[in-house]
Amino acid sequence: MESRMDGGTDDGLGCLAGLQRLQSLHLFVTRVTDRGLDHLRGVATLEALNLAYTGVSDAGLERLKRLPKLRHVCLNQLPIGDAGLEQLKGHTGLQILGLQGTRITDKGLRIMQTLPNELGQIPQRRGLTRPMNRNSGRLRSDAWG
């Protein structure tokens, strides 16, 4: 099951808590913040999450560790930086991260090298803007556009 929440808010995400078949959730261009991500805690089937243009911060990314099947995350145009990538350490399932328009620096790229799978195999900063194969398990700047 896939869901898109136009105009969504933190409180509006409460209706998703515990959904057992939700695999993909698009929250881009909503008013969702870190607090709203708490409602996703019981959505254990979630594999793809688009948070582009939301109010999610570095601290909020820690909540993504509670989603064990999460593979694809779009964080484009969020005010996140290297500290946000630190929050993703230990999430063993991530395969694609969209990071276009973020504040990730060279330090963040070094953090990427500690992440599981092949996410850390982008050796240069230009990797943040170069589109990559969706199935390669690597950093993507254009995930979900």
Secondary structure, 3 states (H helix, E strand, C coil): CEEECCCCCCHHHHHHCCCCCCCEEECCCCCCEHHHHHHHCCCCCCCEEECCCCECCCHHHHHHHHCCCCCEEECCCCCCCHHHHHHCCCCCCCCEEECCCCCCCHHHHHHHCCCCCCCCCCCCHHHHCCCCCCCCCCCECCCCC
